[in-house]
């Protein structure tokens, strides 16, 4: 999406597509890269450092794949089939598509599991 950062952190003037691997000027990956899961672990969404995502649902691996862009705490998705969606990060919690995802093994994720959040 124009004016938005692909999967890397920090400002960029690159015209490369989000599918290319990018890092910030300090060499660090975007802070949201990694595995995000629902408390019941039925949906697992991996935000890859190359600007792609891979989402598994239940036993179905790679149920959805596509590109993503991050601007501030907002994420925009473009599925490979053309479907688009968005979400909002709040620390180690991602609100997306009516679901709540947690950064895998984060304190927020452990708390959700312990309190039985679904």
N, C-alpha and C positions, 0 to 999 in steps of 0.2 A: 504494500500500500504506500503511496507516495508520502514522503516525509517521515515515515516510520522506520524504526530500526529493525533490521533483520535480527537473527538470533544472537548477535554479539552485543556487548555492553559498550557504552561510550558513544560519543558522536561519530558519525561516519559520513563521508562524502562519496563513498563508493557507489558506483552504478551497477555493481554486480548483483545478480539475482539472489534472493534469500536462500536458494539452494546451495550457494557457495559457502565454504567454511570461512568465517570471519571471527576475529578477536578484537578486543579493544586495543587502544594504544599501549596499554600496560600488559597486553598479552592474556588478560583474563577473559574467560567465557562469560556470556550473559548470565546474570544471577539466577535466572529462572530455568536454565538448562537442567535437565534431569528428569527423574520419574515422579509423576503425580498420580495419586491413587485415591479412589473413594475409600471410605472407612471400611467397607465390607470387601474391598479389594476386587470387586467385580469389574470395575473399569480402571484400566491402567494406561495412562497417557505419557509417553516419553517425548519430551521436547529435546530434540537433538541439536548439537552445536552448529549444524549446517543449515539451520532454518527450516527443517522438516520436523514433522511429528509422526508418531506411530502409536495408534490407540488400539488396545486389546479390550475385548468385551467378553467376560466369562472365559470360556475355553477357546474362543475365536481370536487367534493372534492376528494382528494387522487388520482388524475389522475396518478401521479408517486410517488413511494416511494422507498427508498433504503438506502444505507449507504454513508457516506462521510468522507473524510480525509482532513485535512488542514496542509500545510507545508508553513510557512511564510505567504505570501499573496495569495498563490495558493490553490485552492480547487479541489479535485478529487471526482467524483461521481461514484457509481456502483448501477444502478437501480436494483430492485428485478427481473427484466426480463433478466438481463445480459448486458444491454446497459451501456456504460461508457461515461463520459463527464468530462470536467474540466472548470475552470473559474479562474478569478483573481479579488481580492478585491483591491479597491483603496479607503480607508477610508470607508465611508458609501455607497459606490457604488460597485456593483458586476457585472462584465462582464462575462456572461455565455451563451453559445449556441446561440450567435447572439443577445441576449437580454441584456438590461441594467436593473438591479434590484437595488432597493434602500432599505436601512434599513428602515423599516416602521416608519413613523412619525419623521424621522431625518430631519435636515435642508436640506440635499440634496434631500430628497423625497419631501418635501414641495416646494422647488424651482422648481423641475421637474413638479410638478402639476401646480404651478403658471405660468410657462412659456409654458405649454402645450406640454412638451416633450412627445413623444410617442414611 
